[in-house]
Amino acid sequence: LLDLNGTLAVVMSMTMKEERLSVQPFVPKNIFSDLMNGLLFDEDTADICFEVGTTEVDEGNTVFHAHRLVLKKCTPMLSALFDSSNTLEGDEKMARAVITDVKPEVFRLLLANVYGRSMAEDDMKTHVTDIIDAADKYSIVNLKLGAEAAYVKSTKITVENAMDNLLYADALNLALLKEVVMDFLAENHDEAVKKVSFADVPGHLMKDLLVAFGMSKKEGKGNEKEEDFDVMRVSELRVKLDKMGLDVDGSR
């Protein structure tokens, strides 16, 4: 370029080409999950144990070793079983708790979930109601909701089983299952009125039934009020509660 004085100016532009590595660098994964998996049922590092079976005495019961700190942080209700009355002293002794209302094979799956292991689909399908019951009893919410979702996925609601499923859902605060049953009753109300007995339905479920009927009438129109929690779908409501750090278990 020439300026007004006749001076020649040379303008250059350079593009830096990013150097690419022929081999991507290796970064090891975080080993915490592997360490937790390694602690599961590890007798050498355990400081507590469960005796799971049908009797209060240890004969014939299945023993599961665990760690007080892990339970305290992940499932306080299980941790609370080890109070001062069953905490023993000495190198050869270990705090013990007896569980007689959960099957050993189910408790094994429950404890594995606490330590971060995922559950095989076949195990979930085989023990789904027992898992729901145990997870509800010991307030292991992620496992309970996962088992509830598996139950809903594998169960076809009919006029013959609708009421049993509704009462089961209400007894254990299975909001998703309750919603599915209510939706079925709303969509099949003519047949339900003829074949389903509502004599044993608790009065507090009438609101949920009315919501289901209302939702069936508005199907495809969406929610007029975005934050109307009374008519919000259960899964959507749980997402919002989880983002807010609130309890996602229980009914609406």
QUIHUQUI-V795306 format. One line per field, one symbol per residue. psi: psi as a letter, one per 40 degrees, with the letter a starting at -180 (. if undefined). burial: I if it has 16 or more other C-alpha atoms within 10 Angstrom, else O. A space follows every 10 residues. Layout:
psi->???
burial->???
//
This chain:
psi->ihadeehhhh hiihhhhhhh hdhhihhiih edddddddeh ehddeieiih hhaeidiehe ihhhiahddd ddddgdddde egaddehiii deiihihhhe ehiddddddd ddddeeiihi ddddddfddd dddddddefg dddddddddd dddehhhidd eddddddddd defgdddddd dddddddfdd ddddehhede hideeddddd dddddddehe eihdhdfgdd eiiddddddd dddefiheia i.
burial->OOOOOOOOOO OOOOOOOOOO OOOOOOOOOO OOOOOOIOII IOOOOIIIII IIIIOOOOOO IIIIIIIIOO IOOIIIOIIO IIOOOOOOOO OOOIIIIIIO OIIIOIIIII IIIIIOIOOO OOOIOOIIII IIIIIIIOII IOIIIIIIII IIOOOOIOIO OIIOIIIOII OIIIIIIIII IIIIIIIOIO OIOOOOOOOO OOOOOOOIIO IIIOIOOOOO OOOOOOOOOO IIIIOOIIOO OOOOOOOIII OI
//
